[in-house]
């Protein structure tokens, strides 16, 4: 482990730190609000489309790769539709927003009591679930039941209207709103057929998350 940690050519360690609001990388530490998310589409030799969810540093001159000079960016493995990638970015933003409790997902359940905001939220009874909700669900459900719940969760994400949601990045980045005002109303349709612009919707002006009506929505189903 010591060898791999010390060998920068072999390791690619990074961390999104909720407590500090920083993204730790081998090229230095950078504020989370300096990163933008985008979906990259590639087309295969047979015309098949492949989409990747990526997060890139907005100021590449401050974080270039020492050898290739490429900008600092991260790729996330997300299965399914374009909407699933929007959901992944939404969850990462919620994770980094200390004014909100941690996303209510199985991976984070064992650590909810360690986060002050989440602990206060749960102790106030706002979570509305037992402390071991996800652990008990997995322990007491069959594979068939879990499969049905996952399919229902994916269907719910796919049917969610992702266009027209406020972008909290504009609260931290000067002039951010002037260049990022709209989103396609149907992100799945736009992802498959980008030449068909369809209907775009303007984002409402962002407010601090504590004032947002979309403050916290518990996930109903396993991911």
C-alpha positions in Angstrom: 0.0 0.0 0.0 2.9 2.4 0.8 4.4 1.7 -2.5 1.2 2.4 -4.5 0.5 5.5 -2.4 3.9 6.9 -3.1 4.1 6.1 -6.8 2.3 9.0 -8.6 2.6 7.1 -11.9 0.5 4.3 -10.5 -1.9 6.0 -8.2 -4.6 8.6 -9.0 -5.8 9.5 -5.5 -8.4 12.2 -5.1 -11.2 13.0 -2.7 -14.3 15.2 -2.6 -14.1 16.6 0.9 -17.5 17.6 2.3 -16.0 19.1 5.5 -13.7 21.5 3.8 -15.5 22.0 0.5 -12.3 21.1 -1.4 -11.4 18.6 -4.0 -8.1 16.9 -3.1 -5.9 15.8 -6.0 -2.3 15.0 -6.8 -2.1 18.3 -8.6 -3.3 20.3 -5.5 -6.5 21.1 -3.7 -9.2 23.1 -5.4 -12.6 24.5 -4.2 -15.5 22.3 -5.4 -17.3 25.3 -6.9 -14.4 25.6 -9.4 -15.6 22.4 -11.2 -18.2 22.0 -13.9 -20.0 18.9 -14.9 -20.6 17.8 -18.5 -21.9 14.8 -20.4 -19.6 13.6 -23.2 -21.1 11.7 -26.1 -19.1 9.4 -28.3 -20.3 7.5 -31.3 -19.1 4.0 -32.1 -18.2 2.6 -35.5 -21.8 1.2 -35.9 -23.4 4.4 -34.9 -24.0 3.5 -31.3 -23.9 6.4 -28.7 -21.9 6.2 -25.5 -22.3 8.8 -22.8 -19.9 9.6 -20.0 -20.4 11.8 -16.9 -17.3 14.0 -16.2 -16.4 16.8 -13.9 -13.7 19.2 -15.1 -11.7 22.0 -13.4 -12.9 25.3 -14.8 -9.4 26.9 -14.7 -7.1 24.4 -16.5 -4.1 26.8 -16.4 -4.1 26.4 -12.6 -4.2 22.5 -12.7 -2.5 21.2 -15.8 -1.1 17.7 -15.9 2.7 18.2 -15.6 3.4 15.9 -18.6 0.4 16.1 -21.0 -0.8 19.6 -19.9 -4.4 18.2 -20.0 -6.9 19.8 -17.7 -7.9 18.2 -14.4 -11.1 16.1 -14.8 -12.8 13.1 -13.4 -14.9 10.5 -15.0 -17.7 8.7 -13.1 -19.2 5.3 -14.0 -22.9 5.7 -14.3 -25.2 3.2 -16.0 -28.4 3.9 -17.8 -29.9 7.0 -19.3 -28.8 10.7 -19.5 -31.1 11.4 -16.6 -29.1 9.0 -14.4 -26.0 11.1 -15.0 -27.9 14.2 -14.0 -28.9 12.4 -10.8 -25.3 11.5 -10.1 -24.2 15.2 -10.4 -27.2 16.2 -8.3 -26.1 13.8 -5.6 -22.5 14.9 -5.7 -23.6 18.5 -5.2 -25.8 17.5 -2.3 -23.0 15.6 -0.7 -20.7 18.7 -0.9 -23.4 21.1 0.4 -22.9 21.2 4.2 -26.2 23.1 4.7 -28.0 19.9 3.6 -27.9 16.5 5.2 -26.0 13.7 3.4 -27.9 12.1 0.5 -29.9 9.2 2.0 -28.2 6.4 0.1 -26.9 3.0 1.4 -23.2 3.9 1.0 -23.5 6.8 3.4 -25.9 5.4 6.0 -23.1 4.2 8.4 -21.6 7.7 8.5 -24.7 9.9 9.0 -24.0 10.3 12.7 -20.5 11.7 12.0 -21.7 14.7 10.0 -23.1 17.5 12.2 -25.8 18.7 9.8 -27.0 15.2 9.1 -26.9 14.2 12.8 -29.1 17.2 13.7 -31.4 16.5 10.8 -31.9 12.8 11.9 -32.2 13.6 15.6 -34.9 16.1 14.8 -36.9 13.2 13.2 -36.8 14.8 9.7 -35.3 11.7 8.1 -38.4 9.6 8.9 -36.5 6.4 8.8 -34.7 4.1 11.3 -31.0 4.6 11.6 -30.4 1.2 9.9 -33.0 1.5 7.2 -30.9 0.6 4.3 -29.0 -2.2 6.1 -32.3 -3.8 7.2 -33.8 -3.5 3.8 -30.9 -5.3 2.1 -30.9 -7.9 4.9 -34.6 -8.7 4.7 -35.2 -8.4 0.9 -34.7 -11.1 -1.7 -32.7 -10.5 -4.9 -35.9 -10.4 -6.8 -37.4 -7.7 -4.5 -34.2 -5.6 -4.7 -34.3 -5.8 -8.5 -37.8 -4.6 -8.6 -37.0 -1.7 -6.3 -34.0 -0.7 -8.4 -36.0 -0.7 -11.6 -38.6 1.4 -9.9 -36.0 3.9 -8.7 -34.4 4.1 -12.2 -37.9 4.8 -13.7 -38.5 7.5 -11.2 -35.1 9.2 -12.0 -35.8 8.9 -15.8 -39.2 10.6 -15.4 -37.9 13.4 -13.3 -37.8 16.8 -15.0 -34.2 17.8 -14.7 -34.4 20.9 -16.9 -35.3 24.2 -15.2 -33.7 23.3 -11.9 -31.7 26.1 -10.1 -27.9 25.9 -10.3 -26.3 26.7 -7.0 -23.0 27.2 -8.6 -24.1 30.7 -9.6 -24.0 31.7 -5.9 -20.2 31.1 -5.8 -19.0 32.0 -9.4 -19.2 35.5 -10.7 -21.2 35.9 -14.0 -22.0 32.2 -14.0 -25.6 32.6 -14.8 -25.0 34.7 -17.9 -23.5 31.7 -19.7 -25.6 28.9 -18.3 -29.3 29.9 -18.3 -31.1 27.0 -19.8 -31.4 23.2 -20.0 -33.3 21.0 -22.4 -36.7 20.1 -21.0 -36.2 16.4 -21.9 -32.6 15.5 -21.2 -32.9 11.9 -22.3 -34.4 12.9 -25.7 -31.8 15.7 -26.2 -29.0 13.3 -25.3 -30.1 10.8 -27.9 -30.9 13.3 -30.6 -28.9 16.6 -29.9 -29.7 17.9 -33.4 -33.3 18.1 -32.3 -33.1 21.0 -30.0 -36.6 20.6 -28.6 -37.8 22.8 -25.9 -35.3 24.6 -23.6 -36.4 25.9 -20.2 -34.7 28.8 -18.3 -33.3 28.1 -14.8 -34.9 30.0 -12.0 -32.5 32.2 -10.0 -30.6 30.2 -7.4 -31.2 30.7 -3.7 -29.1 29.3 -0.8 -30.0 25.6 -0.3 -31.5 26.2 3.1 -34.2 28.4 1.5 -34.8 26.1 -1.4 -38.0 24.1 -1.5 -36.0 21.2 -3.0 -34.1 21.0 0.3 -34.0 17.3 0.9 -35.9 14.4 -0.8 -35.3 10.9 0.5 -34.6 8.3 -2.0 -37.3 5.6 -1.9 -35.4 2.8 -3.6 -32.0 1.2 -3.6 -29.5 2.4 -6.1 
